[in-house]
Amino acid sequence: MPKKKKRLKRKGKKLNPKDKIFVALAVGALILVAVVSSLAVVYLHSARVRDEAAAQAGAGEPPVAYSVPQAPAPVVTSPPAVSPPSPAASRPVPVAPAPAALPSRGTLVFVIDDAGHNLHELEAFLKLNEPLTIAVLPGLPYSAEAARRIRAAGKELFLHQPMEALGGSDPGPGAIRSGMGRDEIITIISRNLEEVGPVAGMNNHEGSRITMDEDAMETVLGLCRERAIPFLDSRTTAETAVPRAARRLGMYIGERDVFVDNVQEREAMIGYINTGILKAEQNGSAIMIGHVWSAELAPLLAELLPNLKERGYSFSPASKAIKAGSKP
């Protein structure tokens, strides 16, 4: 009888624990790669859809990582259409507040006397940027033209009214002299005002003798009050009667504090101006008088005034300073 073949059973080799762990990690890594790949495909598809939708809606350009050279834009020969501003562009742009102004350390008033002899000396003062008062003498070859140029330059104009001085020096044409009556004084001043006016005020040229005459000065001040013209006493004498005449009329006048060019040298004039500055700091303002014929005065003021302004000093025409100090 044929022998029956025996079935041989293969016994599978069992994995040890280390091999099982390795297989599990390998399977897990394959699964993770598959998941990440699927997510990447989905993300890229979504991004492409978003970019296409944004481009169609005009929502803006995607960020550019690198600068790419661009072809030159075509030349436009007709004005391009202007797009309406976006709501964001139409919003008001916040403006930074202006720096606070420095508190004034005092008001400085510069009055320049004796204009009218010529025009070339005047020009340098007309070019100064800060407020300035220039007083014009009447009856001179260039009185009317000097007055016109002063007004045209935006500077304040005063009549520099000549008055007789002690010692017999000639104050010039259109002067008030001792012994004149009220009507004559009024006639002379009115003629001078007509020549150089309209003016913002009046101050005396010389006049040490007349300003000591209280009656004569009461006539002068009465005319100023009638015409609403402030009067500045140049104080050419310490014995001036102008303040007493003003009190009798119930008027307020201005008074000169400093002559800045009694000595026409730079250092001397700086010293006089410093005296005026101290007075302004103490009293609120100071009136300083110089002269158009002082060759170094206009260049000095052009140099000093911007610096003084930066340091907190303000400038004013004489009429404004006189009115500011008036009593109600």
JOBELKA-V334013 format. One line per field, one symbol per residue. ss: DSSP state (a for helix, b for strand, c for the rest). phi: phi as a letter, one per 40 degrees, with the letter a starting at -180 (. if undefined). psi: psi as a letter, one per 30 degrees, with the letter a starting at -180 (. if undefined). A space follows every 50 residues. Layout:
BEGIN
ss->???
phi->???
psi->???
END
This chain:
BEGIN
ss->ccccccccccccccccaaaaaaaaaaaaaaaaaaaaaaaaaaaaaaaaaa aaaaaaacccccccccccccccccccccccccccccaaaacccccccccc cccccbbbbbbbbbbccccaaaaaaaccccccbbbbccccccaaaaaaaa aacccbbbbbbbbccccccccccccbcccccaaaaaaaaaaaaaaacccc bbbbbbcccaaacaaaaaaaaaaaaacccbbbbccccccccaaaaaaaac cccbbccbbccccccaaaaaaaaaaaaaaaaaacbbbbbbbcccccaaaa aaaaaaaaaaccbbbccaaaaaaacccc
phi->.cccccccccccccccdccccccccccccccccccccccccccccccccc cccccccgchcccbcbcbdbcdcccccbdcccccccdcccccccbccccc cccccibbbbbbcgchcabcccdcccccccdabbbbccgbdbcccdcccc cccgccbbccccacbcggccchcgccbcgccdcccccccccccccbccbc iaaccfgccccccccccccccccccccfbcbbccfcaccdbccccccccg bbbcbccaccbdbcbdccccccccccccccccbgaabbbbbccccccccc ccccccccccchcbbacccccccccccc
psi->kkkkkkkkkkkkkkkleeeeeeeeeeeeeeeeeeeeeeeeeeeeeeeeee eeeeeefhflklkkelkkkkkkklkkflklkkkkkleeffkkkkkkkkkk kkkkflkkkkkjlglfeafefeeeeffkflkkkkkkklglegeeeeeeee eefglkkkkijkkklkfgljfllglklkfkleeeeeeeeeeeeeeflklf aklkkbgeeeffjeeefeeeeeeeeeghjkkjjfifkfgkgeeeeeeefh lkllkkekkfhejhkeeeeeeeeeeeeeeeeefelkkkkakfgjefeeee eeeeeeeeeeggklkkleeeeeeffkk.
END
